[in-house]
Amino acid sequence: MSTLTQEQRQMLRQSEGEPVRLLDPDTNREYVLLQAEVYDRLRSALIDLDPREFYPALHRALRDEGWDDPQMDEYNRYG
């Protein structure tokens, strides 16, 4: 396991528990440094997740934004 650099430890202290975003200048990829406990909780929640549980909320949100308006049927022709 790698250890944190002094700079990373300082960034974590300043973030007050919030994840820290880091940029790899060679690849221009962004990474997030967060506490292992937070990562473990997120990973566990995502593994057990059934995306179909979100369908009702998604349909309500789309309806509330007007996507069930008959005029929106125009978009179906371009899909």
C-alpha positions as CSV (number, residue, x, y, z in Angstrom):
1,M,0.0,0.0,0.0
2,S,1.3,3.5,-0.8
3,T,1.5,6.2,1.8
4,L,0.2,9.8,1.5
5,T,2.6,12.6,0.7
6,Q,3.0,15.5,3.0
7,E,1.1,17.7,0.4
8,Q,-1.8,15.2,0.3
9,R,-2.1,15.0,4.1
10,Q,-2.2,18.8,4.2
11,M,-4.9,18.9,1.5
12,L,-7.0,16.3,3.4
13,R,-6.7,18.4,6.6
14,Q,-7.8,21.5,4.8
15,S,-10.8,19.7,3.1
16,E,-12.3,19.0,6.6
17,G,-13.4,15.4,5.7
18,E,-14.5,16.2,2.2
19,P,-13.0,14.2,-0.7
20,V,-10.0,15.8,-2.4
21,R,-9.8,16.0,-6.2
22,L,-6.4,15.4,-7.7
23,L,-5.3,15.8,-11.3
24,D,-2.7,13.6,-13.0
25,P,-0.9,16.0,-15.3
26,D,0.5,13.2,-17.5
27,T,-2.9,11.8,-18.4
28,N,-5.2,14.8,-17.5
29,R,-7.3,12.3,-15.6
30,E,-9.0,13.4,-12.3
31,Y,-9.0,11.3,-9.2
32,V,-10.7,11.5,-5.9
33,L,-9.0,10.9,-2.6
34,L,-11.4,10.0,0.2
35,Q,-11.5,8.1,3.4
36,A,-11.6,4.4,3.0
37,E,-14.7,4.2,5.2
38,V,-16.5,6.5,2.8
39,Y,-15.3,4.5,-0.2
40,D,-16.4,1.2,1.4
41,R,-19.9,2.5,2.1
42,L,-20.3,3.9,-1.4
43,R,-19.1,0.7,-3.0
44,S,-21.4,-1.4,-0.9
45,A,-24.4,0.7,-1.7
46,L,-23.6,0.6,-5.4
47,I,-23.1,-3.2,-5.5
48,D,-26.4,-3.8,-3.9
49,L,-28.2,-1.2,-6.1
50,D,-31.0,-2.3,-8.4
51,P,-31.3,0.6,-10.9
52,R,-35.0,-0.3,-11.4
53,E,-35.6,1.2,-8.0
54,F,-35.0,4.6,-9.4
55,Y,-37.5,4.3,-12.3
56,P,-40.5,5.8,-10.4
57,A,-38.5,8.8,-9.2
58,L,-37.0,9.3,-12.7
59,H,-40.5,9.2,-14.3
60,R,-41.8,11.7,-11.7
61,A,-38.8,14.1,-12.3
62,L,-39.3,13.9,-16.1
63,R,-43.0,14.4,-15.8
64,D,-42.5,17.4,-13.5
65,E,-40.1,18.9,-16.1
66,G,-42.8,18.6,-18.8
67,W,-41.4,15.6,-20.7
68,D,-44.9,14.0,-20.9
69,D,-46.2,17.0,-22.8
70,P,-47.6,15.8,-26.2
71,Q,-45.5,18.4,-27.9
72,M,-42.4,16.5,-26.7
73,D,-43.4,13.6,-29.0
74,E,-41.5,15.5,-31.7
75,Y,-38.3,14.3,-30.1
76,N,-39.3,10.6,-30.5
77,R,-39.1,11.0,-34.3
78,Y,-35.4,11.9,-34.1
79,G,-34.4,9.0,-31.8
